[in-house]
Amino acid sequence: MQFTLAEQAAITAHAASLGIGRDDYVRRAAAERALVWQRERDGFADFAARRGTSVEDVLQRGCLTDDDLP
């Protein structure tokens, strides 16, 4: 994976402030992002199943509101 110079500097600085290495920082950040995505995907799937429709239908029709989420 290639990072711009600005991205590299930001990653290095944040990793240093946390007291971890760059590689560990990138691994943790990627894992966190993937887990958030997975939870969101599963939540949308559960919501769509309760509505008897697909996730795509829920999102395309715009019928999802904050009031609908648990």
Secondary structure, 3 states (H helix, E strand, C coil): CCCCHHHHHHHHHHHHHHCCCHHHHHHHHHHHHHHHHHHHHHHHHHHHHHHCCCHHHHHHHCCCCHHHCC
